[in-house]
Structures are given as C-alpha cells and as structure tokens.
C-alpha cells in the first residue's frame, strides 16, 4: 500500500512533495466503484480548515528545531509529527 501514489510511471519525482502537481491522480480517496462518496465533502472541509488556520496565523512556519521523523509503517509514507509555530 505504501507504494500507492509513488509510481514513477504515473508521477514525476513521486517521492517529492509537490502541492502543485497537475494532474494528480492520487489514490487517497479510492478509485472506480470504490471511490469515496464523501470525497467532495472531505476536500471542502480540508480547504476550509486550512484557509481558516492560515487566515488566523499568516506568519506560520515549521519549527526547524525539531528533526522530522517518518512513521515506521509499511502501509504509508507519513511524518510522526510536523511541529508548526503559529504567529
């Protein structure tokens, strides 16, 4: 499962985070008949939550005093935490 969304035949530089990747045929919400029925709601909620956070704390930044560590998982590529300083 961890290889989902990391296929070099589908994604240029698949292990590099690129928020502007287009097209972005990721599998996070499934596909075909197994596509998440709540996907549009999930996307809308995410946009609203992030925009609210960024509007309230426009000078946010990553806390670089904390070393980033990945989760030890064969199921996903993820960080254990992402410390952010909000101002």
mmCIF file of the C-alpha atoms, coordinates in Angstrom:
data_MODEL
# 
_entry.id   MODEL 
# 
loop_
_atom_site.group_PDB 
_atom_site.id 
_atom_site.type_symbol 
_atom_site.label_atom_id 
_atom_site.label_alt_id 
_atom_site.label_comp_id 
_atom_site.label_asym_id 
_atom_site.label_entity_id 
_atom_site.label_seq_id 
_atom_site.pdbx_PDB_ins_code 
_atom_site.Cartn_x 
_atom_site.Cartn_y 
_atom_site.Cartn_z 
_atom_site.occupancy 
_atom_site.B_iso_or_equiv 
_atom_site.pdbx_formal_charge 
_atom_site.auth_seq_id 
_atom_site.auth_comp_id 
_atom_site.auth_asym_id 
_atom_site.auth_atom_id 
_atom_site.pdbx_PDB_model_num 
ATOM 1  C CA . UNK A 1 1  ? 0.000   0.000  0.000   1.00 0.00 ? 1  UNK A CA 1 
ATOM 2  C CA . UNK A 1 2  ? 2.817   2.411  0.737   1.00 0.00 ? 2  UNK A CA 1 
ATOM 3  C CA . UNK A 1 3  ? 3.709   2.317  -2.941  1.00 0.00 ? 3  UNK A CA 1 
ATOM 4  C CA . UNK A 1 4  ? 0.347   3.844  -3.916  1.00 0.00 ? 4  UNK A CA 1 
ATOM 5  C CA . UNK A 1 5  ? 0.882   7.336  -5.303  1.00 0.00 ? 5  UNK A CA 1 
ATOM 6  C CA . UNK A 1 6  ? 4.616   6.638  -5.704  1.00 0.00 ? 6  UNK A CA 1 
ATOM 7  C CA . UNK A 1 7  ? 4.586   5.027  -9.152  1.00 0.00 ? 7  UNK A CA 1 
ATOM 8  C CA . UNK A 1 8  ? 7.341   6.553  -11.296 1.00 0.00 ? 8  UNK A CA 1 
ATOM 9  C CA . UNK A 1 9  ? 5.331   5.706  -14.421 1.00 0.00 ? 9  UNK A CA 1 
ATOM 10 C CA . UNK A 1 10 ? 2.494   7.928  -13.167 1.00 0.00 ? 10 UNK A CA 1 
ATOM 11 C CA . UNK A 1 11 ? 4.210   10.621 -11.089 1.00 0.00 ? 11 UNK A CA 1 
ATOM 12 C CA . UNK A 1 12 ? 7.292   12.650 -11.967 1.00 0.00 ? 12 UNK A CA 1 
ATOM 13 C CA . UNK A 1 13 ? 9.533   12.578 -8.869  1.00 0.00 ? 13 UNK A CA 1 
ATOM 14 C CA . UNK A 1 14 ? 6.942   10.589 -6.874  1.00 0.00 ? 14 UNK A CA 1 
ATOM 15 C CA . UNK A 1 15 ? 8.754   10.913 -3.535  1.00 0.00 ? 15 UNK A CA 1 
ATOM 16 C CA . UNK A 1 16 ? 8.922   14.719 -3.697  1.00 0.00 ? 16 UNK A CA 1 
ATOM 17 C CA . UNK A 1 17 ? 6.016   16.654 -2.152  1.00 0.00 ? 17 UNK A CA 1 
ATOM 18 C CA . UNK A 1 18 ? 4.574   18.959 -4.815  1.00 0.00 ? 18 UNK A CA 1 
ATOM 19 C CA . UNK A 1 19 ? 1.331   20.686 -3.894  1.00 0.00 ? 19 UNK A CA 1 
ATOM 20 C CA . UNK A 1 20 ? 1.052   21.997 -7.472  1.00 0.00 ? 20 UNK A CA 1 
ATOM 21 C CA . UNK A 1 21 ? 1.349   18.568 -9.145  1.00 0.00 ? 21 UNK A CA 1 
ATOM 22 C CA . UNK A 1 22 ? -1.020  18.502 -12.105 1.00 0.00 ? 22 UNK A CA 1 
ATOM 23 C CA . UNK A 1 23 ? -2.538  16.182 -12.990 1.00 0.00 ? 23 UNK A CA 1 
ATOM 24 C CA . UNK A 1 24 ? -2.537  14.478 -9.606  1.00 0.00 ? 24 UNK A CA 1 
ATOM 25 C CA . UNK A 1 25 ? -4.296  11.104 -9.968  1.00 0.00 ? 25 UNK A CA 1 
ATOM 26 C CA . UNK A 1 26 ? -3.610  10.052 -6.384  1.00 0.00 ? 26 UNK A CA 1 
ATOM 27 C CA . UNK A 1 27 ? -5.487  7.155  -4.803  1.00 0.00 ? 27 UNK A CA 1 
ATOM 28 C CA . UNK A 1 28 ? -6.112  8.659  -1.357  1.00 0.00 ? 28 UNK A CA 1 
ATOM 29 C CA . UNK A 1 29 ? -9.892  8.551  -1.804  1.00 0.00 ? 29 UNK A CA 1 
ATOM 30 C CA . UNK A 1 30 ? -10.029 5.348  -3.820  1.00 0.00 ? 30 UNK A CA 1 
ATOM 31 C CA . UNK A 1 31 ? -10.956 4.938  -7.458  1.00 0.00 ? 31 UNK A CA 1 
ATOM 32 C CA . UNK A 1 32 ? -13.631 3.474  -9.688  1.00 0.00 ? 32 UNK A CA 1 
ATOM 33 C CA . UNK A 1 33 ? -16.580 1.884  -7.895  1.00 0.00 ? 33 UNK A CA 1 
ATOM 34 C CA . UNK A 1 34 ? -14.630 2.150  -4.629  1.00 0.00 ? 34 UNK A CA 1 
ATOM 35 C CA . UNK A 1 35 ? -14.237 5.938  -4.868  1.00 0.00 ? 35 UNK A CA 1 
ATOM 36 C CA . UNK A 1 36 ? -15.160 7.656  -1.594  1.00 0.00 ? 36 UNK A CA 1 
ATOM 37 C CA . UNK A 1 37 ? -18.701 9.064  -1.687  1.00 0.00 ? 37 UNK A CA 1 
ATOM 38 C CA . UNK A 1 38 ? -17.651 11.766 0.767   1.00 0.00 ? 38 UNK A CA 1 
ATOM 39 C CA . UNK A 1 39 ? -14.623 12.899 -1.226  1.00 0.00 ? 39 UNK A CA 1 
ATOM 40 C CA . UNK A 1 40 ? -16.026 16.306 -2.170  1.00 0.00 ? 40 UNK A CA 1 
ATOM 41 C CA . UNK A 1 41 ? -17.066 16.971 1.432   1.00 0.00 ? 41 UNK A CA 1 
ATOM 42 C CA . UNK A 1 42 ? -13.618 15.897 2.673   1.00 0.00 ? 42 UNK A CA 1 
ATOM 43 C CA . UNK A 1 43 ? -11.914 18.218 0.178   1.00 0.00 ? 43 UNK A CA 1 
ATOM 44 C CA . UNK A 1 44 ? -14.192 21.129 1.085   1.00 0.00 ? 44 UNK A CA 1 
ATOM 45 C CA . UNK A 1 45 ? -13.648 20.610 4.826   1.00 0.00 ? 45 UNK A CA 1 
ATOM 46 C CA . UNK A 1 46 ? -9.886  20.438 4.296   1.00 0.00 ? 46 UNK A CA 1 
ATOM 47 C CA . UNK A 1 47 ? -9.868  23.659 2.261   1.00 0.00 ? 47 UNK A CA 1 
ATOM 48 C CA . UNK A 1 48 ? -11.972 25.499 4.856   1.00 0.00 ? 48 UNK A CA 1 
ATOM 49 C CA . UNK A 1 49 ? -9.885  24.245 7.792   1.00 0.00 ? 49 UNK A CA 1 
ATOM 50 C CA . UNK A 1 50 ? -6.567  25.136 6.156   1.00 0.00 ? 50 UNK A CA 1 
ATOM 51 C CA . UNK A 1 51 ? -7.780  28.531 4.952   1.00 0.00 ? 51 UNK A CA 1 
ATOM 52 C CA . UNK A 1 52 ? -9.140  29.367 8.422   1.00 0.00 ? 52 UNK A CA 1 
ATOM 53 C CA . UNK A 1 53 ? -5.845  28.378 10.030  1.00 0.00 ? 53 UNK A CA 1 
ATOM 54 C CA . UNK A 1 54 ? -3.759  30.348 7.522   1.00 0.00 ? 54 UNK A CA 1 
ATOM 55 C CA . UNK A 1 55 ? -6.009  33.421 7.795   1.00 0.00 ? 55 UNK A CA 1 
ATOM 56 C CA . UNK A 1 56 ? -5.679  33.386 11.584  1.00 0.00 ? 56 UNK A CA 1 
ATOM 57 C CA . UNK A 1 57 ? -1.921  32.686 11.642  1.00 0.00 ? 57 UNK A CA 1 
ATOM 58 C CA . UNK A 1 58 ? -0.439  34.187 8.458   1.00 0.00 ? 58 UNK A CA 1 
ATOM 59 C CA . UNK A 1 59 ? 3.135   34.062 9.795   1.00 0.00 ? 59 UNK A CA 1 
ATOM 60 C CA . UNK A 1 60 ? 3.208   30.315 10.429  1.00 0.00 ? 60 UNK A CA 1 
ATOM 61 C CA . UNK A 1 61 ? 6.409   28.338 9.939   1.00 0.00 ? 61 UNK A CA 1 
ATOM 62 C CA . UNK A 1 62 ? 7.801   24.893 10.564  1.00 0.00 ? 62 UNK A CA 1 
ATOM 63 C CA . UNK A 1 63 ? 9.667   24.508 13.842  1.00 0.00 ? 63 UNK A CA 1 
ATOM 64 C CA . UNK A 1 64 ? 13.112  23.656 12.492  1.00 0.00 ? 64 UNK A CA 1 
ATOM 65 C CA . UNK A 1 65 ? 14.439  22.895 15.983  1.00 0.00 ? 65 UNK A CA 1 
ATOM 66 C CA . UNK A 1 66 ? 12.611  19.567 15.766  1.00 0.00 ? 66 UNK A CA 1 
ATOM 67 C CA . UNK A 1 67 ? 14.047  16.942 13.428  1.00 0.00 ? 67 UNK A CA 1 
ATOM 68 C CA . UNK A 1 68 ? 11.412  15.405 11.180  1.00 0.00 ? 68 UNK A CA 1 
ATOM 69 C CA . UNK A 1 69 ? 10.921  11.670 11.617  1.00 0.00 ? 69 UNK A CA 1 
ATOM 70 C CA . UNK A 1 70 ? 8.902   9.360  9.402   1.00 0.00 ? 70 UNK A CA 1 
ATOM 71 C CA . UNK A 1 71 ? 6.410   6.867  10.768  1.00 0.00 ? 71 UNK A CA 1 
ATOM 72 C CA . UNK A 1 72 ? 7.692   3.315  10.807  1.00 0.00 ? 72 UNK A CA 1 
ATOM 73 C CA . UNK A 1 73 ? 4.995   1.808  8.612   1.00 0.00 ? 73 UNK A CA 1 
ATOM 74 C CA . UNK A 1 74 ? 4.737   -0.419 5.578   1.00 0.00 ? 74 UNK A CA 1 
ATOM 75 C CA . UNK A 1 75 ? 1.253   0.979  4.919   1.00 0.00 ? 75 UNK A CA 1 
ATOM 76 C CA . UNK A 1 76 ? 2.044   4.655  4.342   1.00 0.00 ? 76 UNK A CA 1 
ATOM 77 C CA . UNK A 1 77 ? 4.675   7.346  3.987   1.00 0.00 ? 77 UNK A CA 1 
ATOM 78 C CA . UNK A 1 78 ? 3.993   9.873  6.742   1.00 0.00 ? 78 UNK A CA 1 
ATOM 79 C CA . UNK A 1 79 ? 5.676   12.017 9.340   1.00 0.00 ? 79 UNK A CA 1 
ATOM 80 C CA . UNK A 1 80 ? 5.299   11.192 13.032  1.00 0.00 ? 80 UNK A CA 1 
ATOM 81 C CA . UNK A 1 81 ? 4.670   14.887 13.643  1.00 0.00 ? 81 UNK A CA 1 
ATOM 82 C CA . UNK A 1 82 ? 5.041   18.239 11.929  1.00 0.00 ? 82 UNK A CA 1 
ATOM 83 C CA . UNK A 1 83 ? 5.678   20.919 14.567  1.00 0.00 ? 83 UNK A CA 1 
ATOM 84 C CA . UNK A 1 84 ? 4.446   24.338 13.438  1.00 0.00 ? 84 UNK A CA 1 
ATOM 85 C CA . UNK A 1 85 ? 4.968   27.727 15.068  1.00 0.00 ? 85 UNK A CA 1 
ATOM 86 C CA . UNK A 1 86 ? 1.863   29.897 14.722  1.00 0.00 ? 86 UNK A CA 1 
ATOM 87 C CA . UNK A 1 87 ? 2.071   33.690 14.917  1.00 0.00 ? 87 UNK A CA 1 
# 
